[in-house]
Amino acid sequence: MRQLDRVRLMLRTGVPPCDAAVVAGFADQSHMTRMFKRAYGFTPAGWSAALRASPWDGSRPLQAAGDGQHGAGDVRGAFRHEP
């Protein structure tokens, strides 16, 4: 298992970033944070916060935004509520 995959798994289960960095084999938390942000575009804390805020529980595939009636390229309703 790659180091960053291990870190994501631990963060998902509530392990603090400093502990996840050490267990995954990084020299320190700042090194892990730099690598995490380079790979995923988020800091570990930002990624964890996004997971907590997400209603997705992992039990079903993610769906594209929109109502599903206008094709894949249609984004009506993706950014605001439209009647």
C-alpha positions, 0 to 999 in steps of 0.5 A, a space after each residue: 500500500 502506498 504511503 498516501 493511501 495509508 494516510 488517507 485510510 487513517 485520516 478517514 478513521 480519525 487518526 490525527 495527521 501527525 500520527 498518520 504521517 509517522 505510521 505511514 513512514 514519512 519523516 514528519 507531518 510537514 513532509 506528509 502534508 507537502 506530498 499529500 497536497 501535491 498528489 491530491 490538491 488538498 492538505 490532509 486537514 482540508 481533505 478530512 474536512 471535505 469528507 466530514 462535510 460530504 453527504 456521500 457515505 461511500 455505499 453508492 457511486 457518485 453521480 454528476 451534478 444536475 437532474 439527470 434529464 438533460 445529458 452529461 453536459 448540462 449543468 443546470 441546477 448544479 450551482 444553484 436551485 432552479 425551479 
